[in-house]
Amino acid sequence: MELYAAAHFAILPFRYGAGSKLKLLEACSRGIPVLTTSGGNCGNVRLPPFVTVSDDACDWCIAIQNTVPNDQWALQATAFNNDYSPARTIIPLLKLLECA
């Protein structure tokens, strides 16, 4: 957790999504800009604007050069965290399983 406080970017250079989704969700919830491959993205479609999904390293360089933290990141990170919170994702699934 201390590493996230010092991080400038989270980099997910994966060819496939084994465990990358949790890393992406954690970084996004903390408002840390993410550079990820399409495999590392694992199908997330509603990502905050501070996430760059590309398989081209040049796109990552451009994102690094153009990334300027702003006050909206905290709001975007909070909204993203709320969308993927246990209350919104796991609890409805558990209720569905209870009824089955």
KOLVEXDO-11455 format. One record per residue (C-alpha): y, x, z. Coordinates in steps of 0.05 Angstrom, whole numbers, always signed. Example, Ala and Ser with C-alpha at 12.3 -4.5 7.8 and 13.67 -1.06 7.14 Angstrom:
2
PT  north   east     up
PT    -90   +246   +156
PT    -21   +273   +143
//
This chain:
100
PT  north   east     up
PT     +0     +0     +0
PT    +48    +57    +14
PT    +37    +82    -57
PT    +64    +17    -85
PT   +128    +28    -47
PT   +138    +95    -81
PT   +112    +75   -150
PT   +157    +69   -211
PT   +103    +40   -256
PT    +32    +16   -252
PT     -8    +43   -311
PT    -72     +8   -332
PT    -99    +47   -392
PT   -166    +11   -394
PT   -209     -6   -455
PT   -238    -65   -418
PT   -219   -105   -357
PT   -267    -82   -303
PT   -224    -89   -241
PT   -158    -83   -278
PT   -138   -156   -267
PT   -133   -145   -192
PT    -91    -82   -202
PT    -46   -119   -250
PT    -37   -178   -204
PT    -22   -132   -144
PT    +31    -93   -182
PT    +63   -156   -210
PT    +66   -189   -142
PT   +104   -128   -117
PT   +152   -127   -175
PT   +127    -60   -202
PT   +133    -52   -278
PT    +64    -49   -311
PT    +42    -12   -373
PT    -25    -37   -395
PT    -71    -39   -454
PT    -95   -106   -481
PT   -162    -92   -447
PT   -128    -78   -381
PT    -90   -143   -387
PT   -155   -184   -384
PT   -126   -246   -417
PT    -67   -259   -371
PT    -17   -298   -413
PT    +39   -316   -365
PT    +62   -246   -346
PT   +130   -227   -318
PT   +177   -194   -368
PT   +169   -127   -333
PT    +97   -121   -359
PT    +86    -84   -425
PT    +19    -99   -458
PT     +6    -51   -516
PT    -49     -6   -541
PT     +4    +41   -571
PT    +30    +97   -526
PT    +96    +97   -564
PT   +109    +26   -539
PT    +98    +51   -468
PT   +149   +107   -478
PT   +200    +57   -504
PT   +186    +11   -444
PT   +196    +69   -396
PT   +261    +89   -429
PT   +288    +18   -429
PT   +265     -4   -361
PT   +322    -15   -313
PT   +305    -51   -248
PT   +345   -113   -236
PT   +353   -166   -183
PT   +312   -216   -222
PT   +249   -176   -213
PT   +240   -197   -141
PT   +246   -270   -161
PT   +199   -261   -220
PT   +149   -224   -176
PT   +152   -279   -124
PT   +142   -333   -176
PT    +83   -295   -206
PT    +53   -284   -138
PT    +59   -358   -122
PT    +25   -377   -188
PT    -35   -333   -171
PT    -37   -344    -96
PT   -102   -365    -63
PT    -73   -433    -50
PT    -63   -444   -124
PT   -126   -411   -150
PT   -182   -408   -100
PT   -172   -469    -56
PT   -176   -519   -114
PT   -240   -485   -137
PT   -270   -490    -67
PT   -253   -564    -64
PT   -285   -575   -131
PT   -349   -539   -107
PT   -350   -581    -43
PT   -351   -644    -84
PT   -408   -620   -128
//
